[in-house]
Amino acid sequence: MKDNTKSNSYINFSWNGTKLQLYSNQVLLIPSTRELLISDIHLGKAEYFQLNGIPLTNNEDENNINRIYKIINKFKPRKLIILGDLFHSKYSLNKNLIYKVERLFKTFENKIELIEGNHDKGCQINNISFLKEKKSLNLIFTHEPITKKENNILNICGHYHPKLILKNKQDKLSLKCFAFDSFNNNLYLPSFGDLTGGFLCKKNFKKWAIISEKSIVEIS
């Protein structure tokens, strides 16, 4: 059912004949359809904290949007599909952020599709519509995981910002990761955003740790 081949910047993962590539820059590519998937950017999160009296800079938004431009220009996908939580809150949307997002969608017109996440609710922006889910080949894309298992369908989702801990006697590291729940047929994407935090994966999940922007490794 699955076949993993180690590489430096990406790892191959096969689901019932459909090849997926998991990249160290936190994107998933489906080569046969040229669909590129990311999840959980959380634009406006710094502004949300600022509204609540926590001083954070806004550099993350600029960096995250620039990274989206870079991955589109690098992979040249037929579609970029964002699996929810492009935004953090409707209360942190400002004119500058709205302008940058509208410009992004206009620059790559008809190339970006957005699945609605729980944080996207109320974030209405001109000419940007939300999908509830999207199907492609033997895959279904959602924000939150689908808990009703279909034997031949892989659910690719976000929402949980999966991470893992690597440690020894002296030190430990918290790393973003891709995670596969073979019991429910869920493949979780790491959060694409810089300011997102994360939740530890269950021990029985298959995991691929993002060591750096150029390195991803399988964790047994």
Buried (B, 14 or more C-beta within 10 A) or exposed (E): EBEBEEBEBBBBBEBEEBEBBBBBBBBBBBEEBEBBBBBBBBBBBBBBBBEEEEEEEBEBBBEBBEBBEEBBEEBEBEBBBBBBBBBBBBEBBEEEBBEBBBEBBEEBEEBBBBBBBEBBEEBEBEEBEBBEBBEBBEBBBBBBBBEEEEEEBBBBBBBBBBBBEEEEEEEEEEBBBBBBBEEEBBBBBBBBBBBBEBEBBEEEBBBBBBBEEEEBBBBE
